[in-house]
Amino acid sequence: MRSANAEVFNHDSEASGYDQDVRDEADPIRSAYRDVLAWVVAEAKIDSDSRVLELGSGTGNLSRLISTCRELIAIDVSEKMEAIAKGKVGHLPNRRFIKADLLEVFGQPLGHFDAVISTYTLHHLIEDEKGYLFQKIFGCLAPGGRAVFGDLMVQNEAEKTAKIRAYLSAGDGATVDALRTEFFWIVDTAVAQLETLGFQVRTRRFSDLSYAVVAEKAR
């Protein structure tokens, strides 16, 4: 299965300016970016014996925060983003990159992981695709493993509608366009899906449009 918008959200054309873009935390889309990444790595509880799967590895801003692990498999569709990432992750000799779509990669024999991490990626998936991905993540996590996400999210559909109105009133057309054309997580829906699979779930809000989620699989 391949995600419907894999090519739409291939960031090859934006790779060279991506890191400068995410540093602009005055932008509501980028607000708390660094804090979210740091929280995700801390909550993943990665140590020297951990096998880690990163979904949407981009320019390496998340994986560069991992101090050590037994193996890191990084997934992304953008080769140009990966070319930048290589310069940041030399301290992880057991990192392996796979160019693949987030959903399609689960057709490969990946094995089991102690942690699955992802930041600012799953908002490229439509709701049904997020649910499918959660199932695949649950299946590939070892007992006691954690899936930790940081991304663009709203609590529910009513809040999304209210935010569109608020950003329209503020004259922020770029943020309105993002809310309308990308697939921000609906936190209430995602939490329900994860809990139904058997995860224990916690959430934390970081900014007006960003949350982080940790989903732990029972031992």
Backbone bond lengths (Angstrom), bond angles and torsions (degrees), N, CA, C in turn:
res aa  C-N    CA-C-N  psi(-1)  N-CA   C-N-CA  omega(-1)  CA-C   N-CA-C  phi
1 M - - - 1.475 - - 1.522 109.24 -
2 R 1.323 116.46 131.48 1.455 121.95 178.83 1.530 108.56 -114.96
3 S 1.323 117.19 139.63 1.460 119.32 -178.91 1.526 110.63 -66.65
4 A 1.323 115.67 147.87 1.465 121.47 -171.98 1.522 113.12 -63.66
5 N 1.337 116.92 -29.68 1.469 120.51 -173.71 1.526 113.18 -115.56
6 A 1.331 116.05 28.49 1.468 120.09 -176.78 1.522 112.06 -56.49
7 E 1.316 117.48 -42.97 1.462 119.43 -177.54 1.530 111.98 -79.19
8 V 1.332 116.65 -31.02 1.468 120.19 177.37 1.518 110.28 -59.53
9 F 1.340 116.07 -39.21 1.463 120.44 -175.13 1.534 112.61 -104.00
10 N 1.327 116.56 21.94 1.463 120.13 169.10 1.528 106.77 -76.64
11 H 1.338 116.88 117.02 1.462 121.09 -170.76 1.525 114.01 -93.90
12 D 1.328 117.90 25.39 1.462 119.98 178.20 1.526 111.84 -52.86
13 S 1.328 116.58 -44.11 1.461 120.16 -175.56 1.523 112.94 -70.48
14 E 1.334 117.44 -17.43 1.462 121.96 -177.72 1.521 113.28 -106.91
15 A 1.335 116.77 0.31 1.456 120.46 -170.77 1.521 112.96 -58.55
16 S 1.325 117.44 -43.60 1.466 119.84 -173.23 1.524 112.46 -64.58
17 G 1.326 118.10 -29.41 1.461 120.91 -178.32 1.511 114.30 -104.64
18 Y 1.324 117.21 3.17 1.458 120.30 -172.46 1.530 112.70 -62.23
19 D 1.323 117.22 -48.47 1.464 119.30 -175.85 1.527 112.28 -64.66
20 Q 1.304 117.02 -35.56 1.463 119.75 175.69 1.522 110.03 -66.92
21 D 1.318 116.49 -39.16 1.464 121.51 -179.45 1.529 111.44 -61.57
22 V 1.332 117.32 -45.80 1.463 119.07 -175.11 1.523 112.60 -73.08
23 R 1.324 117.43 -14.50 1.471 119.70 176.88 1.523 112.36 -74.53
24 D 1.331 117.65 -14.08 1.466 121.56 -178.40 1.523 109.64 -83.48
25 E 1.324 117.13 79.39 1.458 120.46 -176.04 1.531 113.09 -79.82
26 A 1.325 116.66 3.27 1.463 119.57 169.63 1.527 110.34 -75.97
27 D 1.310 116.26 -21.38 1.466 122.37 175.59 1.528 108.14 -72.70
28 P 1.336 119.85 126.36 1.469 120.88 -179.24 1.522 113.63 -55.15
29 I 1.325 117.54 -29.95 1.462 121.11 179.24 1.533 110.79 -70.25
30 R 1.324 117.40 -29.45 1.471 121.87 -175.98 1.522 113.51 -103.42
31 S 1.312 117.48 -3.81 1.458 121.07 -176.97 1.531 111.23 -57.08
32 A 1.322 116.45 131.89 1.468 124.51 178.26 1.528 113.07 69.51
33 Y 1.314 117.49 17.53 1.471 121.62 -177.41 1.529 111.88 -52.72
34 R 1.324 117.51 -51.47 1.468 120.19 -176.84 1.529 111.96 -66.69
35 D 1.319 116.61 -37.93 1.464 119.78 179.15 1.531 111.22 -65.37
36 V 1.322 115.90 -38.99 1.466 119.94 178.99 1.525 110.40 -62.43
37 L 1.332 116.85 -47.21 1.468 119.94 -178.69 1.525 111.10 -61.76
38 A 1.317 116.73 -43.68 1.466 119.98 -179.46 1.529 111.11 -63.05
39 W 1.328 117.09 -39.91 1.462 121.58 -179.46 1.522 110.45 -66.04
40 V 1.318 116.96 -42.16 1.465 120.73 -179.10 1.527 110.88 -60.29
41 V 1.319 117.31 -46.55 1.466 119.80 179.72 1.526 110.99 -65.35
42 A 1.324 117.50 -41.38 1.467 120.17 179.80 1.528 111.58 -63.32
43 E 1.335 116.88 -42.98 1.464 121.01 -177.23 1.524 112.69 -74.06
44 A 1.324 117.88 -20.39 1.466 120.61 179.50 1.525 112.08 -72.57
45 K 1.337 117.43 -16.04 1.472 122.57 175.70 1.534 111.40 56.21
46 I 1.312 116.24 46.91 1.462 121.64 -177.84 1.521 110.04 -81.41
47 D 1.336 115.85 132.15 1.458 119.91 175.31 1.524 109.56 -131.65
48 S 1.321 116.77 -172.58 1.456 121.22 -173.04 1.523 113.37 -66.04
49 D 1.326 117.77 -14.28 1.464 121.38 -179.15 1.529 112.61 -103.77
50 S 1.326 117.89 5.08 1.470 121.82 -173.40 1.529 112.56 -84.62
51 R 1.319 115.11 135.14 1.470 121.14 164.12 1.518 106.94 -93.53
52 V 1.331 116.89 128.61 1.463 122.04 -172.12 1.516 109.75 -126.68
53 L 1.324 115.50 137.78 1.464 122.80 173.45 1.517 107.64 -114.45
54 E 1.328 116.40 124.03 1.465 120.87 176.00 1.519 109.33 -110.19
55 L 1.307 116.41 124.24 1.461 122.60 -179.18 1.524 109.51 -102.78
56 G 1.325 116.53 115.32 1.453 121.41 -177.05 1.513 110.71 82.31
57 S 1.324 116.49 61.93 1.465 121.37 -171.75 1.522 113.81 -74.71
58 G 1.333 118.50 -20.59 1.452 122.28 171.93 1.518 114.11 53.38
59 T 1.327 116.63 -133.23 1.464 121.61 -177.72 1.534 112.64 -90.65
60 G 1.316 117.25 14.92 1.458 120.45 173.26 1.511 116.24 85.11
61 N 1.329 117.98 12.52 1.463 119.46 -176.11 1.517 113.40 -67.98
62 L 1.329 117.55 -28.30 1.462 120.14 177.72 1.526 110.66 -83.57
63 S 1.312 117.69 -50.01 1.465 120.05 -175.14 1.524 112.42 -67.10
64 R 1.330 118.09 -23.05 1.469 119.13 177.29 1.534 111.62 -66.86
65 L 1.343 117.18 -18.03 1.460 121.46 179.07 1.529 112.79 -84.70
66 I 1.324 116.77 -9.97 1.471 120.42 177.44 1.523 108.19 -78.77
67 S 1.302 117.26 122.02 1.475 119.16 -176.74 1.519 111.98 -78.53
68 T 1.336 117.33 -35.29 1.456 121.19 -178.64 1.525 109.32 -162.08
69 C 1.319 116.71 154.48 1.458 122.42 172.35 1.526 108.31 -166.69
70 R 1.314 115.38 163.87 1.467 118.79 178.40 1.521 110.72 -74.40
71 E 1.325 116.15 -40.38 1.460 121.01 178.31 1.520 109.09 -158.04
72 L 1.330 115.70 140.10 1.461 121.97 174.86 1.516 108.01 -126.55
73 I 1.321 115.75 121.52 1.456 121.09 173.67 1.520 107.30 -105.91
74 A 1.325 115.97 119.29 1.471 122.63 -175.13 1.520 109.28 -108.87
75 I 1.334 115.78 130.27 1.463 122.20 -176.18 1.521 110.28 -116.82
76 D 1.324 116.94 130.88 1.459 121.23 173.32 1.525 108.69 -161.84
77 V 1.334 116.39 155.67 1.468 120.15 177.00 1.516 112.22 -91.40
78 S 1.332 118.00 -9.83 1.469 121.04 -173.55 1.525 111.57 -101.77
79 E 1.311 116.39 112.14 1.467 120.97 176.73 1.528 111.57 -70.24
80 K 1.332 117.13 -31.59 1.466 119.51 -179.13 1.532 111.13 -72.53
81 M 1.308 117.33 -34.83 1.468 119.82 173.65 1.529 109.61 -65.36
82 E 1.323 116.81 -41.41 1.461 120.83 179.56 1.524 111.80 -64.08
83 A 1.328 117.56 -35.49 1.471 120.36 178.24 1.531 110.86 -59.65
84 I 1.326 116.70 -35.85 1.466 120.92 176.64 1.526 110.48 -73.66
85 A 1.323 116.35 -39.99 1.469 120.70 -178.61 1.520 111.92 -60.06
86 K 1.307 117.77 -35.50 1.466 120.85 -175.68 1.527 112.18 -57.00
87 G 1.319 116.59 -31.00 1.457 119.99 179.98 1.516 113.87 -75.78
88 K 1.339 118.08 -7.95 1.465 121.72 -176.60 1.526 113.75 -108.70
89 V 1.322 117.63 -12.33 1.470 119.77 -168.14 1.526 112.89 -120.60
90 G 1.322 116.64 24.64 1.457 120.23 179.37 1.515 113.88 -63.69
91 H 1.336 117.14 -19.46 1.463 120.67 179.23 1.522 112.21 -78.48
92 L 1.339 116.80 -2.25 1.467 121.45 179.32 1.531 108.61 -115.80
93 P 1.314 118.29 81.88 1.461 120.81 -173.71 1.518 114.14 -65.16
94 N 1.328 117.38 -20.74 1.465 120.34 -179.41 1.517 112.81 -98.69
95 R 1.333 116.24 23.27 1.461 120.63 174.85 1.527 109.24 -82.49
96 R 1.348 115.32 134.55 1.462 120.82 178.05 1.523 108.79 -128.39
97 F 1.315 116.82 129.77 1.458 121.92 -179.98 1.523 110.54 -98.56
98 I 1.330 115.35 135.56 1.465 121.61 173.40 1.521 107.83 -123.18
99 K 1.325 116.95 120.59 1.455 120.33 174.50 1.524 107.92 -79.11
100 A 1.322 116.17 111.10 1.463 120.22 -176.08 1.512 110.23 -165.89
101 D 1.300 115.29 158.04 1.455 122.99 171.00 1.532 109.04 -70.99
102 L 1.324 116.71 148.99 1.468 121.42 -176.81 1.519 113.54 -57.06
103 L 1.327 116.58 -37.39 1.455 120.05 -177.85 1.524 111.29 -87.62
104 E 1.297 116.06 -39.74 1.454 122.58 -176.37 1.531 112.04 -62.36
105 V 1.325 116.63 -32.54 1.465 120.35 -174.82 1.522 112.32 -63.38
106 F 1.323 118.10 -23.26 1.454 119.89 -178.59 1.527 113.00 -73.71
107 G 1.325 116.45 -3.60 1.460 120.08 170.17 1.516 112.52 -77.67
108 Q 1.325 116.95 -8.85 1.461 122.14 178.84 1.536 109.77 -94.45
109 P 1.330 117.43 154.85 1.476 120.22 178.24 1.530 111.01 -78.04
110 L 1.308 116.81 89.78 1.460 121.78 -175.21 1.522 113.26 -87.74
111 G 1.322 117.38 -23.72 1.456 120.59 -175.21 1.516 111.89 82.84
112 H 1.306 116.67 -165.39 1.458 121.96 -177.52 1.527 110.80 -106.38
113 F 1.336 114.46 151.85 1.461 121.70 -174.21 1.522 110.66 -126.52
114 D 1.323 114.45 151.94 1.461 120.40 173.19 1.523 111.62 -86.05
115 A 1.332 116.24 -24.39 1.465 120.75 179.25 1.523 109.63 -148.66
116 V 1.326 114.77 140.71 1.468 122.59 169.88 1.517 105.97 -120.38
117 I 1.330 116.89 126.85 1.463 120.83 -177.27 1.525 109.72 -126.89
118 S 1.324 115.72 150.09 1.462 120.44 179.28 1.515 109.59 -163.93
119 T 1.337 115.94 134.59 1.463 119.91 175.57 1.520 110.52 -133.19
120 Y 1.325 115.59 137.13 1.465 124.44 174.44 1.528 112.30 50.44
121 T 1.326 115.22 46.44 1.464 121.59 -177.93 1.519 112.52 -132.03
122 L 1.334 117.43 -45.46 1.461 119.31 -172.68 1.515 113.60 -69.66
123 H 1.355 117.77 -11.61 1.465 117.96 175.04 1.536 111.12 -73.66
124 H 1.316 117.16 3.89 1.460 121.54 172.34 1.533 111.74 -92.60
125 L 1.334 116.52 -4.53 1.457 121.62 -179.28 1.521 110.62 -103.57
126 I 1.331 116.11 139.71 1.459 119.77 173.88 1.530 108.78 -71.18
127 E 1.325 117.52 168.31 1.464 121.10 -171.58 1.526 112.79 -58.17
128 D 1.343 118.06 -45.55 1.463 120.00 -179.31 1.518 110.83 -62.02
129 E 1.325 116.55 -35.47 1.463 120.19 179.65 1.520 111.72 -69.30
130 K 1.325 116.73 -37.76 1.472 119.05 175.65 1.526 110.02 -59.74
131 G 1.332 116.79 -45.67 1.459 120.46 179.62 1.517 112.14 -60.31
132 Y 1.322 116.99 -42.00 1.468 122.20 177.71 1.518 109.95 -62.46
133 L 1.330 116.83 -43.87 1.455 120.98 -179.76 1.523 111.24 -63.40
134 F 1.317 117.34 -41.44 1.463 120.07 178.43 1.540 110.57 -58.26
135 Q 1.330 116.61 -40.13 1.467 120.17 178.15 1.524 110.80 -61.88
136 K 1.338 116.49 -44.53 1.459 120.82 -179.77 1.528 111.48 -65.22
137 I 1.323 116.19 -38.68 1.458 120.02 178.61 1.534 110.21 -65.14
138 F 1.322 116.40 -44.17 1.467 119.65 178.73 1.525 110.24 -58.10
139 G 1.327 116.05 -41.90 1.457 120.30 -178.30 1.513 113.98 -67.56
140 C 1.327 117.60 -29.67 1.469 119.38 -175.99 1.524 113.12 -95.91
141 L 1.326 118.04 -5.28 1.465 120.74 177.77 1.521 111.04 -83.23
142 A 1.314 116.16 136.36 1.458 120.99 172.52 1.532 109.38 -69.58
143 P 1.331 118.05 155.70 1.473 119.64 174.67 1.527 110.88 -53.55
144 G 1.323 115.89 133.15 1.456 121.36 -176.68 1.514 113.76 83.88
145 G 1.343 117.53 -1.84 1.460 121.34 179.83 1.515 112.51 -73.84
146 R 1.327 114.65 163.41 1.464 120.35 -177.27 1.526 110.75 -126.85
147 A 1.323 115.44 138.86 1.458 122.39 167.18 1.522 106.69 -108.17
148 V 1.328 116.46 125.24 1.461 120.33 -176.19 1.523 108.41 -128.23
149 F 1.320 115.58 127.79 1.455 122.76 -174.76 1.524 110.71 -125.76
150 G 1.301 116.98 145.06 1.462 122.41 166.82 1.515 106.92 -131.87
151 D 1.326 117.11 133.12 1.463 117.00 -172.84 1.524 111.15 -167.68
152 L 1.313 114.34 -179.69 1.456 122.74 175.18 1.521 108.21 -80.78
153 M 1.324 116.47 122.07 1.464 120.94 -173.56 1.525 110.59 -147.23
154 V 1.324 114.57 153.38 1.458 122.39 168.60 1.525 107.50 -129.02
155 Q 1.317 116.57 155.81 1.465 119.65 -173.73 1.522 112.28 -64.89
156 N 1.333 116.06 -44.17 1.464 120.67 -177.28 1.531 108.58 -159.35
157 E 1.305 116.63 178.43 1.465 120.82 -176.81 1.521 112.03 -64.64
158 A 1.336 116.55 -35.63 1.467 119.56 179.35 1.527 110.33 -63.73
159 E 1.330 116.86 -40.04 1.454 119.51 178.80 1.530 110.34 -67.56
160 K 1.316 117.59 -38.19 1.466 120.38 177.88 1.528 110.56 -59.66
161 T 1.316 117.03 -45.23 1.466 121.51 178.78 1.529 110.83 -61.30
162 A 1.337 115.53 -42.49 1.466 119.77 -179.84 1.528 110.79 -65.20
163 K 1.309 117.63 -37.84 1.465 120.48 -179.41 1.525 111.15 -69.58
164 I 1.309 116.87 -37.94 1.471 119.41 175.96 1.522 109.68 -59.80
165 R 1.325 117.12 -43.89 1.469 120.43 178.66 1.527 110.55 -62.43
166 A 1.336 116.24 -43.15 1.464 120.26 -176.74 1.524 111.39 -65.49
167 Y 1.325 117.53 -43.61 1.465 119.86 -179.24 1.529 111.48 -72.60
168 L 1.332 117.22 -29.65 1.467 119.86 172.36 1.520 110.18 -63.25
169 S 1.326 116.32 -44.71 1.460 120.68 -179.68 1.526 111.95 -63.70
170 A 1.341 115.35 -31.66 1.467 120.06 179.86 1.529 112.47 -82.91
171 G 1.328 116.28 -3.37 1.459 120.25 179.81 1.522 113.83 76.15
172 D 1.331 117.40 20.39 1.459 122.03 -178.76 1.527 109.78 -96.50
173 G 1.323 114.94 79.56 1.454 120.16 -177.08 1.514 113.60 -66.42
174 A 1.319 118.36 -31.55 1.462 121.19 -178.55 1.530 111.27 -64.97
175 T 1.336 115.78 -42.03 1.462 118.70 179.17 1.525 110.80 -70.22
176 V 1.311 117.06 -38.29 1.466 120.42 176.00 1.524 110.15 -59.88
177 D 1.326 116.65 -43.52 1.461 120.50 179.54 1.525 111.06 -61.68
178 A 1.338 116.90 -41.48 1.459 120.16 178.16 1.524 111.16 -62.77
179 L 1.331 116.56 -43.95 1.466 120.32 179.24 1.524 112.06 -62.59
180 R 1.312 116.32 -33.70 1.462 120.52 -176.66 1.522 113.37 -84.37
181 T 1.334 117.84 -32.65 1.465 119.94 -170.38 1.527 114.08 -106.29
182 E 1.345 117.70 -18.53 1.450 119.52 175.40 1.526 108.31 -102.93
183 F 1.319 115.23 173.49 1.459 119.77 -167.76 1.532 109.87 -113.87
184 F 1.353 113.74 67.22 1.458 119.40 178.96 1.533 109.65 -52.42
185 W 1.326 115.87 142.13 1.456 119.45 175.26 1.525 109.99 -58.39
186 I 1.314 115.82 142.43 1.456 122.30 165.06 1.526 105.44 -98.89
187 V 1.321 116.60 106.13 1.461 120.91 -169.38 1.523 111.73 -57.24
188 D 1.332 117.27 -45.79 1.463 119.84 -177.80 1.526 111.26 -59.54
189 T 1.318 116.70 -40.71 1.471 121.15 179.84 1.519 110.78 -67.75
190 A 1.335 116.91 -46.45 1.462 120.62 -177.76 1.527 111.55 -63.15
191 V 1.318 116.77 -43.62 1.460 120.02 -179.99 1.525 110.60 -61.62
192 A 1.335 116.83 -42.49 1.466 120.61 178.79 1.528 111.08 -62.41
193 Q 1.331 116.98 -42.12 1.464 120.26 179.06 1.531 111.00 -63.90
194 L 1.308 116.74 -44.98 1.463 120.97 -178.72 1.530 111.34 -65.34
195 E 1.317 117.14 -42.04 1.467 120.43 -179.96 1.525 110.90 -67.51
196 T 1.321 117.76 -36.03 1.457 121.15 177.46 1.531 111.32 -62.00
197 L 1.323 116.64 -34.97 1.463 121.03 177.92 1.528 112.24 -70.50
198 G 1.326 116.67 -21.68 1.457 120.57 179.85 1.512 114.66 116.69
199 F 1.326 117.18 6.50 1.458 120.89 177.27 1.526 111.18 -77.30
200 Q 1.322 115.61 149.15 1.461 121.67 163.26 1.522 106.44 -93.71
201 V 1.326 117.06 127.90 1.463 120.89 -167.08 1.527 111.20 -122.74
202 R 1.337 114.85 137.48 1.459 122.17 169.97 1.517 108.75 -129.86
203 T 1.324 116.30 148.08 1.460 120.94 177.43 1.516 110.00 -127.52
204 R 1.323 114.94 155.59 1.465 120.64 174.36 1.516 108.46 -143.69
205 R 1.307 115.98 132.11 1.464 120.56 177.85 1.524 109.50 -90.96
206 F 1.328 115.94 134.55 1.462 120.89 -178.78 1.520 113.33 -111.00
207 S 1.312 117.68 -29.41 1.462 120.59 -179.47 1.520 107.65 -155.54
208 D 1.315 116.27 -175.04 1.458 120.12 -178.83 1.524 112.02 -58.89
209 L 1.337 116.97 -31.26 1.462 120.29 -174.84 1.527 113.79 -123.98
210 S 1.321 118.01 5.85 1.464 118.32 -177.59 1.525 111.66 -126.62
211 Y 1.310 113.68 139.63 1.459 123.18 175.54 1.524 108.30 -132.29
212 A 1.320 114.88 168.02 1.456 121.17 167.25 1.531 108.56 -129.95
213 V 1.322 115.58 149.65 1.458 122.57 -175.94 1.516 108.58 -133.66
214 V 1.326 116.56 132.58 1.459 120.60 171.03 1.522 107.52 -118.01
215 A 1.345 115.10 129.21 1.460 122.16 -179.67 1.531 107.67 -123.22
216 E 1.322 116.35 114.81 1.461 121.12 -176.06 1.525 111.02 -106.35
217 K 1.327 115.26 132.90 1.444 121.86 178.76 1.531 109.03 -88.44
218 A 1.314 116.74 136.83 1.457 120.73 -178.03 1.525 111.30 -63.65
219 R 1.313 116.52 150.10 1.467 121.40 177.93 1.534 109.98 -76.73
